[in-house]
Amino acid sequence: MRDEILDLLRELAAIDSVNPDLVPGAAGEGEVAAHIVGWAERAGLDVVVQDVEPGRPNVIVTASGSGGGRSLMLNAHIDVVGVEGYAAPFQPVTEPSRISGRGVLDTKVGVATALVLARHALGRGLRGDVVVAAVVDEECGSKGTDALVASGLATAAAIVLEPTELTIVHAHRGWAWGRITVHGHAAHGSRPDLGFDAIVHAAPVLTGLAALQARLTTLPHPVVGAASIHAGLIRGGTEMSTYPARCEIDIERRNIPGEDASTLTGELTELTRLIDPRVRTEVTATFGRAPLMISVDEPVVQALVGAGPGLPIGASAFWTDAAILAEAGIPSVVFGPGGGGIHETEEWLDLESFDVFHRVLWQAVRSFCE
Ligand SMILES: [Zn+2]
């Protein structure tokens, strides 16, 4: 099974699938999706292609069980981040202890492992279905897993195959984006009597933000750690000799379980109260994603715990598509191998970690779907 997975991994990693929403004009997921379709059809698996956007399909591959068992989704994304500065991103290199190349770890190893496990599940007499969801756009807007959920695909549980260094991740923070707009009044720079400076009057928001961040660090969640808040972007003014009529501060918050988009808008509204009351302000929520928090007693968590006794259980610092699946009612956990260089110019999969990963995953699939 090991060599079969690594062969498929090298094939997938040799195909450029840079997310075109991250890098305009990039290749996208079409070619790698087509390769998966061909592989899965030759393996005798059921294949459904779900067009998320033109040329950007999810591929859903099913090893049908005999019936009456629990179905399990193995979800991994097929898009990769940009390759600026990466010498030979799509020529995977195999060394004794690692395979390197863009996307090998994040997450083509997950895609390859899931597909090969599905093939091995055929004819094993499992009662539940093993469903591989090879999804697009995780690195940007998660349109792939959104489309999956919108299509009504439902399984009893899911494992999202992101690189967790063999930690069984049952929780992570979510995030919310919001904006404070401060309105001033434009006037010639020589006319302080007519102008009202939106940038200067926005300043209390920034100092208030620093105080809020300091307060959040004192209130950690027992599993995922503390929420956090920071300024992401600031825009204001039109030219040097004009009083700025507008200043916008875009703010990101990392949310802990129990918080949602309204947590941020509530805090931003509080921050605007620090501003001179003569100033007009607006608070808007722009985007966000829920945190993940499922019980360690969930059968899918216990399947991994049983398959890999002694592996750590906990939270990841990063957000994953598991939160979308869990919000749709599919208990979801995140599990994957280790390595390094994700989103950098030398990405690699650690093969020692991979050997544990694929064995534990296979054992968990069998025990969950038997
Ligand atoms: Zn990823």
Boltz pocket constraint, residues with backbone or C-beta under 6 A from the ligand:
constraints:
  - pocket:
      binder: B
      contacts: [[A, 77], [A, 106], [A, 107], [A, 138], [A, 162]]
      max_distance: 6.0
